[in-house]
Amino acid sequence: MTTLKSATTASFLLLLAALLLAPGCSLSTGDAPSVLSPSASPADPVAYVLQSTVEVRALFEDGRGALGTGVVVSDDGVIVTNDHVLLAGGDVPPRRVVVVTADGRQADAGVVHRAAELDLAFLRAEVDGVAPARFQSDLSDVERGDDVFAVGAPRHFDEAVARGTVRRVVRGLRIPERPDLDTLIVTDAPLEQGFSVGPLADERGRVVGVNVAGVEMTGMEGERSLAIPAATVLQEATEAGLLRE
């Protein structure tokens, strides 16, 4: 039996099947081009990443709400989150989106771009005191056994950090509901609901990917968590005109 901690269980059942069973998948780190490759090494990686992380609250006309996490990608307030957070299992966009920082400050956010085929959405909000994440988008620098940590905003950043290691990078995926999502980072960091599109970072505080789902599988030791590589996020933001080349 497989249990997915995500707002889109059906979609990620398909994703997991593709991840584990699809023919032609390459289990290598690959050599994706680096979009941003910072060299600074923060003294406190968790605190460093938290300053670029927000809680995302989607509010709907029928009274429903959805919670997720977002990562600040630019100094003019562009934030990436999951597209499924903005739909909450339906097909009607939210009437309002609010982002909340780790220290409790709030701001309304507007949806500036959606890429449903990647399960990504981009917001823009004016929030003082947050900083863009430092991204490491070169997948050749992400190796099996690397220590990583995931940051999420379930319960307003209570227990916001999950630690683990990289298990592999999987290429060549074929996911019918996410046709442009062909590469994922697999870790054993235990994700809770609400970690969707929280950052997955290395010990230097560089965001190597954004988390998309936590997976529990009977017969396998521990959990498997899935992250969209940083290169995918940054390429989509750049092509949408949200980041400068």
C-alpha positions in Angstrom: 0.0 0.0 0.0 1.2 3.5 -0.7 0.2 6.6 1.1 0.9 10.1 -0.2 0.9 13.1 2.1 -0.2 15.6 -0.5 -3.3 17.6 -1.5 -3.4 15.7 -4.8 -3.2 12.0 -3.9 -4.5 10.7 -7.2 -2.0 12.7 -9.2 1.0 11.6 -7.1 0.0 8.0 -7.2 0.5 8.3 -10.9 3.8 10.2 -10.2 5.0 7.5 -7.9 4.2 4.7 -10.3 6.1 6.6 -13.0 9.0 7.1 -10.6 9.4 3.5 -9.6 8.2 1.6 -12.7 8.6 3.7 -15.8 10.9 2.2 -18.3 13.9 4.2 -19.4 14.3 6.2 -16.1 17.9 7.1 -15.5 19.1 7.0 -11.9 21.9 9.4 -12.2 22.6 12.9 -11.0 22.8 14.3 -14.5 24.4 17.5 -15.6 21.7 20.2 -15.7 23.0 23.7 -16.3 23.4 26.0 -13.3 21.0 28.9 -13.4 22.3 30.4 -10.1 25.4 29.0 -8.4 26.1 30.9 -5.1 29.4 30.5 -3.4 28.5 31.9 0.0 28.3 29.5 2.9 25.9 30.7 5.7 26.9 30.0 9.3 23.3 28.7 10.2 21.9 27.0 7.1 18.4 26.5 8.6 18.0 30.1 9.7 19.3 31.2 6.4 16.8 29.2 4.4 13.9 30.2 6.8 14.3 33.8 5.8 13.3 32.8 2.3 10.4 30.6 3.3 6.7 31.5 3.7 3.5 29.8 4.5 0.9 30.0 1.7 -2.8 30.1 2.6 -5.3 29.8 -0.3 -8.9 30.8 0.6 -11.8 29.8 -1.6 -15.3 31.2 -2.1 -17.0 28.1 -0.7 -15.1 28.5 2.6 -12.4 25.9 1.9 -8.8 26.6 2.6 -5.5 25.1 1.7 -2.1 25.4 3.3 1.3 25.0 1.7 4.8 26.5 1.7 6.5 28.9 -0.7 10.1 29.9 -1.5 11.1 33.4 -2.4 12.9 33.4 -5.7 13.5 37.1 -6.4 14.1 40.3 -4.6 10.8 41.8 -6.0 8.7 39.3 -4.1 8.2 36.4 -6.6 7.4 33.2 -4.6 7.1 29.7 -5.9 4.5 27.2 -4.6 2.7 24.2 -5.8 -0.2 24.6 -8.3 -2.2 22.0 -6.3 -2.1 24.3 -3.3 -4.0 26.9 -5.3 -6.7 24.4 -6.4 -7.0 22.3 -3.3 -8.4 19.3 -5.2 -10.8 21.4 -7.2 -10.6 23.4 -10.4 -11.5 26.9 -9.2 -8.7 29.3 -8.3 -8.8 30.8 -4.8 -10.5 34.2 -4.1 -7.5 35.2 -1.9 -3.9 34.1 -1.3 -2.0 35.1 1.8 1.6 34.5 2.6 3.0 34.5 6.2 6.6 34.7 7.2 8.3 32.6 9.9 8.0 35.6 12.3 4.3 36.0 11.7 4.0 38.9 9.2 1.3 38.6 6.6 0.7 40.0 3.1 -1.7 39.4 0.3 -0.3 37.7 -2.8 -1.3 37.7 -6.4 -0.9 34.8 -8.8 1.4 35.9 -11.6 2.0 32.5 -13.4 0.8 29.0 -13.2 2.5 25.9 -14.7 0.1 23.1 -14.0 2.1 20.7 -16.1 5.0 21.1 -13.6 2.7 21.5 -10.5 4.2 24.9 -10.0 2.7 28.3 -9.4 4.3 31.7 -8.9 3.0 34.4 -6.6 4.1 38.0 -6.0 3.8 39.7 -2.6 5.3 42.7 -0.9 6.8 41.3 2.4 9.5 43.3 4.2 12.5 41.4 5.6 12.4 38.3 3.4 15.2 37.5 1.1 15.5 35.4 -2.1 16.7 31.9 -1.6 20.2 31.0 -2.8 19.7 28.2 -5.4 22.0 25.4 -6.4 20.6 24.2 -9.7 23.4 22.1 -11.0 22.2 18.6 -10.5 25.8 17.2 -11.0 26.4 18.7 -7.5 23.5 16.7 -5.9 24.8 13.2 -5.1 23.5 10.1 -3.3 24.2 10.3 0.4 24.3 14.1 0.5 22.8 15.5 3.8 19.8 17.7 3.1 16.9 19.3 5.0 13.4 20.2 4.1 11.7 23.3 5.4 7.9 23.6 5.6 5.2 25.6 7.3 2.7 23.1 8.7 1.2 24.5 11.9 2.7 28.0 11.3 6.4 26.8 11.2 6.1 24.5 14.3 8.5 21.6 13.7 9.4 23.1 10.3 12.6 21.2 9.5 12.9 17.6 8.4 16.4 16.2 7.8 17.5 13.4 5.5 19.8 12.3 2.7 19.6 12.2 -1.0 18.7 8.8 -2.3 18.9 9.5 -6.0 17.9 11.8 -8.8 15.5 10.2 -11.3 15.3 11.3 -14.9 13.2 10.3 -17.8 9.8 10.4 -16.0 6.6 10.2 -17.9 3.7 11.5 -15.9 0.4 12.0 -17.8 -0.9 14.7 -15.4 2.5 16.5 -15.2 3.9 16.1 -18.7 6.7 18.6 -18.3 7.9 17.2 -15.0 10.6 14.6 -16.0 13.1 14.9 -13.2 12.8 14.5 -9.4 15.1 14.4 -6.5 14.3 11.5 -4.1 15.3 11.9 -0.4 14.4 10.1 2.8 13.4 13.4 4.6 10.0 12.7 6.3 7.6 15.4 5.0 4.4 16.3 6.6 1.3 17.7 4.9 2.0 21.4 4.4 5.6 21.0 3.2 4.5 21.3 -0.4 7.0 23.5 -2.3 9.0 24.1 0.8 12.7 24.3 0.1 15.0 21.3 0.0 18.4 22.6 1.0 21.9 21.4 1.4 24.2 22.0 4.4 25.5 25.2 2.8 21.9 26.6 2.8 21.5 26.3 -0.9 18.1 25.3 -2.2 18.6 22.3 -4.4 14.9 21.7 -5.0 11.3 22.3 -3.8 9.4 19.5 -2.1 6.3 18.2 -3.8 5.2 15.1 -1.8 6.0 12.6 0.9 5.6 8.9 0.2 5.2 6.0 2.6 5.5 2.5 1.0 4.8 -0.8 2.7 7.9 -3.0 2.4 10.3 -0.2 2.1 12.3 1.1 5.1 11.6 4.8 5.8 9.9 7.3 3.7 10.7 8.7 0.2 10.2 12.4 -0.4 10.1 13.9 -3.9 11.4 17.3 -4.8 11.3 19.3 -8.1 14.9 20.4 -9.0 15.8 24.0 -8.5 16.8 24.2 -12.2 13.2 23.4 -13.2 11.8 26.1 -11.0 14.2 28.8 -12.1 13.9 27.9 -15.8 10.1 28.2 -15.6 10.3 31.5 -13.8 12.8 32.8 -16.3 10.8 31.7 -19.3 7.7 33.4 -17.8 9.6 36.7 -17.5 9.7 36.6 -13.7 13.5 36.4 -13.4 16.1 38.2 -15.4 18.4 36.0 -17.6 
